[in-house]
Amino acid sequence: MRVSGTLRKMSVEQNDTVQYKLNLDRKPVLDLNALVGSELVLEWDGEINCINCGTSLKKTYGQGFCYPCFRDSPQAAPCIMRPELCEAHLGKGRDVEWEEAHHNQPHAVYLAQTGDVKVGVTRATQIPARWIDQGAYRALQIAKTPYRRLAGEIEVELKQFVSDRTDWRRMLVDARSDHDLIALRDELLDFLPEKLAEYATRDTIIQTFNYPVMEYPEKVKGLKLEDLKQIKGMLTGIRGQYLMFDAKGVINLRKYSGYKVSLNY
């Protein structure tokens, strides 16, 4: 069978095992968990369209945008990557209405174990999807703020001590650290200045995630759809936003948002 359309990041849902659906043309169209262990052919037809305005492109910027949208869209603003720069709470931003709906909203600061421990920020309504997208096997919320800027300021303080980046290679070989997240949280929160410490949370609920993976690779080889055009092999697992293809390697589907593809299964 065959499905085709323009890629967006996979849709995810937390169950006993994380559930993944292939997202084409902004719709979840195919249960990918059911295909783990099957032979697949993923093919790019050479067409790319901006995920924001739909313009035909030769290359994307910032995971799916044309350059004008990357420059001007609120979805690609600097505060997406650096929340400490956000001014939504001041009624400012590239699109004030969008900022109000997405950034002038409760946000969470968290610790996640993907390989090593990382600190991160997300809108409160994006839990646990954000943790799944990063491939975390355990995660703990450590602060909640009324808007994005404050969460970013907490992250800035804490990333002096733990990374704010996901080591995707360690995540995809299922490397695990032995950190006690609650003990680490308590240690880190002691470093917060008083004006930020009031937003700390002391929850003891650690969320855990199991991914549909038959076998993790010993070494990780990234596959580039723009070079290969076609990837064929057995789907051996899914974690984060990555598909694992037996001995061939892994591909980050989110990176190819805006690419028109077909999947034969």
N, C-alpha and C positions, 0 to 999 in steps of 0.2 A: 504494500500500500504506500501511498505518497501524499504528503501535505506540503504546501508551499506558501510563502508569504514573507513579510518583512519582519525581521527579528526584533524582539525586545527581550529584556532579561526574563529568565524563567519565573513563572509564578510558583510560590512556595506556600506550604501549609504545614504546621507542626502537628504530627501525630506520633504514635510510637516510633515510626520511622518517618522522617521528613518526606513529604509528598511534593513531587515536582511535575509541572506541566509546561510543555513547550508553548511559548507565547509568540504568536504570529499575528501581524496586523492588529496588535493591541488586544488580542483575545487568547485565552488559554485553550489550545486546540487538541492537545495530545498528552495522555498520561505517560510520562517518561519512565516512571518507576517500573511499569509493566514491561518495558523494553530492555531493562538491565539483563544482560546475558544473551541478547539478540544481536544479530548482524545489522548494522545501519550504514547508510550512505548519506552523508551531509554534504550538500553541494551548493556553491555560490554561483549565481548566474552572471555576476559582474555588475549588477545594479545596486546602487546605494542611494538612499533617500534620507534627508534630514529628519530626525525623529520629532522635531518641533514644527517645522513649516512644510516638510515634504519635498523640498527642492532636490533635484537630482544632483548627485555629487560624484567626484572622483576620489575624495578622501573625507574622513570625518575628523572632527575636533571634539575632544572631551566625551568620548563614547557616544557618538551618534549625531552630533550637531554639525550644520554647515558653519562656516566661519562667522557670518553676521549673527546667527543665533547664539553661537558660543560667546560672542562679544557682548550681545545685548539681552539674551534671555535670562530671567531670574533663576531658571533651572541650572544655569552654568555660571552663576555669579561667584566671585571669590569666596563668599561666606559659605558656599556649599562645602568647600574643602577646608576653610578656616572659619569655623563658626564664631570665633572671637571677634570677627570683623562685622558681624551682622548688626544692622540698624533697623530691623523690622519694628522693634518696640518703640522706636522714635518716629514711626510713620514714614520711613525712608526705604529705598531699595529700587532696583530696576523696574519692578512692577509692584506698587504698594499693595494692591489688592491680593496678589499672589503671596507676597511676603506676610501679609496679615493672616492668610489662611494656612500657611505652611510653617512660617518661622516665628511669628508672634503667638506661639502656642506652647504648651508644656513640652519640655524636652528632658531626656534622660542622659545621664553620664553613666557609663558602665565599664566593667572589666569583662573581657572575653578571652577564653583560651581557645586559640586556633591552632597554634603550635606552642609558642610562648604566650605570655599574658600581654594583652594590649588594652589601652584605654580608648574609649570612643564616645561619640555623641550621636544621638538620633532623636527624632521627634517621638514623643511617648507612644503615639499610635502605631509606630513602626516596629515596636517590640511584639513578637520575637523575629519578625521577618528580616530585620537588619542583621541580627546575629546569625541567622541561617545563611543569608547572602554572603557573609564573611566566612562561612564554614566553621563556626565555633562549635566545640563539643560541650562547653560549659560557659555560662555567662551569669553575671550578677549586676543588677542595677545598684549604683552607689550614690546617686544624687538625682534630684528632680527639681527643675527650675521652671519658672513661668514663661520664659522665652529663650530663644536660641543663644543669644549673646552670653548670658550668664553660664550656660552649659559649656560654651566654648572657653570661657575664662577659667572654669574649673579644669577643663582638659589641659589647657596651657600649663597650669600649675603642676598637674600630675604627670605630664609627659616628660618632666625632668627626671622622673624616676622609673617609668615604664614606657615602652614604645606606644605610639599611636598608629602604627602600621601593622598590617597583616603580612606575615611571611608566608606567601601562598605556596611556596615549595615545601616548607615544613608541614603545612596544613594538608597538602595532597599526598604526603607519605604517612599521614596520621601520627606525626611526632607529637608527644604530649609532655607537658611540664608537670611537676609535682607540687606546684604552688597551692596553698590553702587560700582560696579566694576571699573568704571572710577575714582571715587574719591579715592578708595583704591589704584589703580594703581599709581595715581599722588603722593600719600603719600609715597608709597613704593619706587618709582623711586628716590625720594629725598635722599634715603639712599645709592645709588650706588656711588662708587668712580668714579672719573672723567674718568678714563681709560675705564670704562664699561658703563658710562652714555651715551656715544655717540651712543650706539646701541639701545637706548630706542626708542619706537614708541609711538605716541600719537593718534593712531586711536580711533575713537569713535564707530566703528562698533562692536556691541556685537552679537555674534551668539547664537541663541537659538535652543533647540532641544526638540522634542516631541517623546516619545517612545511608541511602541505598547503595552500598558498595560491596561488590563480591570480593574484590581483591585490590589492595592498594599497591601502586607501583613502588619498586625499590628506588628508582630514580625518576625524576620528573622531566619530561620533555614537552615544551610548549609547542602546540601546532598553530600555524598561521594560515588562516583560511585564504587570505589575499595571495599567498604564495602557492598553496596547494590546490586551490579551487575546489577540490573534492577530498573528503576524509571518509575512508571506508574501513570498518572493523567492528569488532564486538564491543558493545557498550558494557564496560565492567563496573562502572559506578558513577555517581553524581554527588558532588559536594560543593558547597558554596554556590558559585555560578559556573562551575566547571563540569564538563563531560569528560570521562576517562575512557579512552579507546585502547584496550588490551596493551600490546607492546608498542603501539604507535605513539601514544602521548596523550596530552590533555588539551582541551580548548576552553577558553573563557568566553562563553556565549555573550555575556554582557558587553564585552569589548566590541562585539560585532552588531550592536544595536543599529538598526537602519539598513543592514545588508539584506537583500532579497535572497532567500535560500529555499532549497527543497530538502526534505528528509524522506528517504525511502526506507521502509522497515518491513 
